[in-house]
Amino acid sequence: MSRDRTFSRRQALGLALGAAVCASCGVRSKPEVAGSSSPLPGAGQSPSPATPGADPAGRVTLPEGMLLGLSTSAYQVEGSVDADGRKPSIWDTFCRRPGAIDDGSSGAIACDHYRRWESDLDLISSLELTSYRFSIAWSRVLPDGSGTPNVKGLDFYRRLVDGLHARGISPMATLYHWDLPQALQDRGGWGERDSAGWFADYASLVFDRLDGVERWLTLNEPRVVVQNGYQHGVHAPGVSDDHTAGRVLHHLLLAHGRAVEAFRASGRPGVIGPCHVMTPCYPADGSAEAARATADEDLRLNRVYLDPLLRATYPADLVRIEAGLRRGIESALRNGDLPVIGTRSDFIGLNYYTPAVLDARGERQGYFPLTPIGWPIHPGGLYDSLIRLHRDYGMRVAVTETGLAGPADGPIDDQYRIDFFTSHLLAAQRAALDGVSIESFHGWSLLDNFEWAHGFTQRWGLVHVDFASQRRTPKPSARWLADVAAHHSVPPR
């Protein structure tokens, strides 16, 4: 987003932290409007005087057994796009399109993680984190998308995984974080049914060759691939066609299911699941029109992905999404697909950033304080999303991303990020007390990095990167997170 608004820490403390404790998160969802809460939490509410789980020193203990870590993705940090046999992905191609990236940059160098991985792992270790989520670049492992594996590419990820284990850090690997090999896009990409098979073959190869990973995510945020890459054309491959987007949606979900089948067939130890970005939707008022608009938005953002993945069925009210998207899904659907898509997952990765508040016209309304780049902050939305995945789908959850960005020229001092993570960790802790099994919690992101179509205009990292020198400087939020990890508890403010 490009809205320019000065971030107010006082706003964040008054609103976001009030919601974070979650005693004031509002009542549970209306039965007919999955994922929404009504009424919204009041803007003037304050945290409860006694936070559940706080010790006499005011530290709040995190859920027992919950790993704490940070996340990255291959194209955003690795660089070395021509090194050791890697061939272009759709993002390499998209970045060459005039005007596609806000600052005209690309991930060609990014954070140079491909060459600096050892010192980056030392950095993670210095923060006393117990988990690291990364993604595997398909075009580094299979440069043509299929066919002969690239030994040097596989060796890089072997070294990475071995390095994590040597430092006592548990790896979590994502098979696909948006960087489809360009060679497969030239064959039709995710719009082709064969893409599900291409992905399953790639997944099988990685399962077979990459020992030491026991936590797998199949696809990162298929919704963003569909909406940004195929409906709005603002992400790679830059398509704007609802019918194609619908076919892509179905093929992505089918690819997930086939990858899970391949994992089961491999006999490898470990767990596997999808990764969805959830946007909890709330009505702006008590009108029937706002409730219906909220239900429609929740269908479009959440249920059309969650129901096939976790219930092996598309929502019965699918007719209410965009006609072109629906027809695309229907044209791709074949008998037997849904049982494959719904193959049992061991857990689900939850990416959570921001909520949506809908008025009677279906337009988003401002209600919460904003991040420096204009995204609403509502820790209660993380709580609501965790509760929903537990209550409605019976899933164990890994929080695989949450965080906020500052501007490219902002100060390294990031107290606003500490406030954000404090409130969201408290929301997760409260959800665990209410019965949710939370496997891990990962902040986004380890490093300032290449932020897709925004290039280097946003900084999401807990570690500052000087992109000219590649020097890493931990921000105050990184030092704060190290304290949280060392004590497995959140300190008082």
ABEGO torsion letter per residue (X at the ends): XABBBBBBAAAAAAAAAAAAAGAAAEBBBBAABBGBBOBBBBAABBBBABBBGBBAAGBBBBBBGBBBBBBBBAAAAAEGAABGGBBBBAAAAAAABBGABAAGBBAAAEAGAAAAAAAAAAAAAAAGBABBBBBBBAAAABAAGBEBBBAAAAAAAAAAAAAAAAAGBBBBBBABBGBBBAAAAAAGEAABAAAAAAAAAAAAAAAAABBGBABBBABBGAAAAAAAAAAAGABOAGBBBAAAAAAAAAAAAAAAAAAAAAAAAAGBBEBBBBBBBBBBBBBABABAAAAAAAAAAAAAAAAAAAAAAAAGBBBAAAAABBAAAAAAAAAABBBGAAAAAABBBABBBBBBABBBBBBAAGBBBBABBBBAAGBBBBAAAAAAAAAAAAAAAGBBBBBABBEBBBBAABBABBAAAAAAAAAAAAAAAAAAAAGBBBABBBBOBABBBBBEAAEAABBABABBBBAAAGBBBBBAAAAAAAAAAAAGBBBBX
